[in-house]
Amino acid sequence: MNRPAVLLLSGGLDSTTLLAHALSQHWQVSALTFSYGQRHASEVSRARAVARQYGVTRHVVAELDLRPFGGSALTTTDIAVPKDRSPEAMQTGVPVTYVPARNTIFLSSALAWAEVLGAHDLFIGVNALDYSGYPDCRPEFIAAFEQLANLATRAGTEDGVRYTVHAPLMTMSKAEIITLGMSLGVDYSTTTSCYDPDPSGAACGRCDACQLRKKGFAEAGVADPTRYAAG
């Protein structure tokens, strides 16, 4: 195949699996990571490491500060990251860790870069099963953005290009994602998921992302290589 594509890479479990999967399908990947003022900023260094590990030749880390907007526990210390929530609570409502319009902003930037590169395919690691209620992780959002991409670009309106947003992890459980990653040789010890890591980068083990990660490894029957904070 070797067709060019832009892939959103956060350095997390899902996006690393997505990268390994895309490369296994012989896509020519350009990776895009955002430093957006997130409190879990260690994900940027993890993304750099993952990109190097997989030999991604084009990896852009874009500075895009969302902190002035507020409204999320991930972009302000004024809102606490929820801890020890039950599985039922995690499936009810939109949590305070939702960053307003984040995936819309990220995909829009990926689309802009793709148009410059002449790439017609975008990859995003969203998931509609094991997730914490984010509206921009649903199939309806992906379909709507794909339609927007084809209406909002010169390539789509004048050059006859049809953009496709690939979300191959959309309907997979976290355990299934981990199983796929293991089959592709993903080293999950290099990835991060925690919303509230300590200063050393150790995961809290208690936020929604950590709980979903733990559950995924347990259900996949794979040892969790994550470094969790003591206590």
C-alpha positions in Angstrom: 0.0 0.0 0.0 2.5 2.6 1.2 -0.1 5.4 0.9 0.6 8.5 3.1 -1.5 9.0 6.2 -1.5 11.3 9.2 -1.9 9.5 12.6 -2.6 11.1 15.9 -0.1 9.8 18.4 -0.4 10.5 22.1 2.1 8.0 23.5 -0.8 6.1 25.1 -1.8 2.5 24.9 -4.4 3.0 22.2 -2.5 5.3 19.8 0.7 3.2 20.1 -1.3 0.1 19.1 -2.9 2.2 16.3 0.6 3.1 15.0 1.8 -0.5 15.1 -1.4 -1.6 13.3 -1.1 1.1 10.6 2.5 0.3 9.9 1.7 -3.4 9.7 -0.8 -2.5 7.0 2.0 -0.6 5.1 0.7 2.9 5.6 3.3 5.6 5.2 2.7 7.3 8.5 3.3 10.9 9.5 2.6 11.2 13.3 1.1 14.2 15.0 1.3 14.8 18.8 -0.1 17.8 20.7 1.4 19.6 23.7 -1.8 21.2 24.7 -1.1 22.2 28.3 -2.2 18.8 29.6 -1.3 17.9 33.2 -0.2 14.5 32.0 2.5 16.2 29.9 4.8 13.1 30.1 2.7 11.7 27.3 4.6 14.0 24.9 8.0 12.5 25.7 6.4 9.0 25.5 5.0 9.8 22.1 8.5 11.0 20.9 10.0 7.7 22.2 7.3 5.6 20.4 7.8 7.5 17.2 11.5 6.9 17.3 11.0 3.2 18.2 8.8 2.7 15.1 11.0 4.7 12.8 8.5 7.3 12.0 10.3 9.8 9.9 7.8 12.6 10.1 6.7 13.3 13.7 5.4 16.8 14.6 4.8 17.8 18.2 2.5 20.8 17.9 2.2 23.4 20.6 -1.5 24.2 21.1 -2.3 25.5 24.6 -5.9 24.8 25.6 -5.4 25.9 29.2 -6.8 29.4 28.7 -10.2 27.8 27.9 -10.3 25.7 31.0 -13.3 23.5 31.5 -11.3 20.2 32.0 -9.5 18.5 34.8 -6.7 17.7 32.3 -6.0 21.4 31.5 -6.4 23.0 34.9 -5.4 22.1 38.4 -8.5 23.9 39.7 -10.5 20.8 38.8 -9.5 17.5 40.5 -9.0 14.3 38.4 -11.7 11.8 39.6 -10.3 8.8 41.3 -11.6 5.4 42.3 -14.8 5.7 40.3 -16.9 2.5 39.8 -17.3 1.0 36.3 -20.9 2.1 36.4 -20.0 5.7 37.2 -17.5 5.7 34.3 -20.2 4.8 31.9 -22.6 7.5 33.0 -22.4 11.1 31.8 -19.4 13.1 30.5 -16.6 13.3 33.1 -14.6 16.4 34.0 -11.6 14.9 32.3 -13.3 15.6 28.9 -11.4 18.4 27.2 -14.0 20.5 25.2 -13.8 19.7 21.5 -10.3 18.2 21.8 -10.7 15.5 19.1 -12.3 18.0 16.8 -9.3 20.4 17.2 -6.8 17.5 16.9 -8.4 16.0 13.8 -8.7 19.5 12.2 -5.0 20.0 12.6 -4.3 16.5 11.3 -6.5 17.3 8.3 -4.6 20.6 7.6 -1.3 18.7 7.6 -2.7 15.9 5.5 -3.8 18.4 2.8 -0.3 19.8 2.7 1.3 16.3 2.5 -1.2 15.1 -0.1 -2.4 12.4 2.3 -6.1 11.5 2.2 -6.3 9.3 5.3 -6.4 10.2 9.0 -5.9 7.7 11.8 -7.3 8.2 15.3 -7.3 5.8 18.2 -10.7 6.6 19.7 -12.7 3.8 21.3 -16.5 3.6 22.0 -16.5 0.6 24.3 -13.9 0.9 27.1 -14.0 4.7 27.4 -15.2 7.3 29.9 -18.2 8.8 28.1 -16.4 11.2 25.8 -18.8 12.4 23.0 -15.9 12.8 20.5 -15.0 9.1 20.7 -18.2 7.9 19.1 -18.8 6.5 15.6 -21.2 9.4 14.9 -18.5 11.9 15.6 -16.0 10.2 13.3 -18.6 10.0 10.5 -19.5 13.6 10.9 -15.9 14.7 10.8 -15.1 12.7 7.7 -18.0 14.5 6.0 -16.7 17.9 7.2 -13.2 17.0 5.9 -14.6 16.5 2.4 -16.5 19.8 2.5 -14.0 22.0 4.2 -10.8 21.5 2.1 -9.6 22.6 -1.3 -8.6 19.0 -2.0 -12.1 17.8 -1.2 -14.0 20.5 -3.1 -11.8 21.1 -6.1 -9.5 18.2 -6.5 -12.0 15.4 -6.1 -10.2 14.0 -3.0 -12.1 11.9 -0.6 -10.8 11.9 2.9 -11.2 8.9 5.2 -10.9 8.9 9.0 -9.8 5.5 10.2 -10.7 4.5 13.7 -10.0 0.7 13.7 -10.0 0.4 17.5 -13.5 1.9 17.7 -15.4 -1.2 18.6 -12.7 -3.1 20.4 -12.5 -3.6 24.1 -9.3 -2.6 25.9 -8.4 -6.3 26.3 -8.9 -6.8 22.5 -6.7 -3.7 21.8 -3.9 -5.1 24.0 -4.2 -8.5 22.4 -3.8 -6.9 19.0 -0.9 -4.9 20.2 0.8 -7.9 21.7 0.4 -9.7 18.3 2.2 -6.8 16.7 5.0 -6.7 19.3 4.0 -3.5 21.1 6.0 -2.8 24.2 3.4 -1.3 26.5 5.9 -0.4 29.1 6.8 2.6 26.9 3.2 3.9 26.9 1.3 6.0 29.4 -2.4 6.3 30.1 -2.6 8.1 33.4 -4.5 11.4 33.7 -2.6 12.4 36.9 0.9 10.9 37.1 3.3 11.9 39.9 6.3 14.1 39.1 8.4 11.1 38.2 5.8 10.0 35.6 4.5 7.1 37.7 0.8 6.4 37.0 -1.7 7.1 39.9 -3.4 3.7 39.4 -6.8 5.3 40.4 -8.0 7.6 37.6 -10.5 6.3 35.0 -7.7 5.8 32.4 -5.6 3.8 34.9 -8.5 1.6 35.9 -9.5 0.9 32.3 -5.8 0.1 31.5 -5.6 -2.3 34.5 -8.8 -4.0 33.5 -7.7 -4.4 29.9 -4.4 -6.2 30.9 -6.2 -8.4 33.4 -8.9 -9.4 30.8 -6.3 -10.0 28.1 -4.3 -12.2 30.5 -1.2 -10.0 30.0 1.1 -8.8 32.8 0.6 -5.0 33.3 4.1 -3.4 32.7 2.9 0.0 34.0 4.9 1.7 36.7 2.4 2.8 39.4 3.0 5.2 42.2 3.6 3.7 45.6 0.5 3.6 47.8 
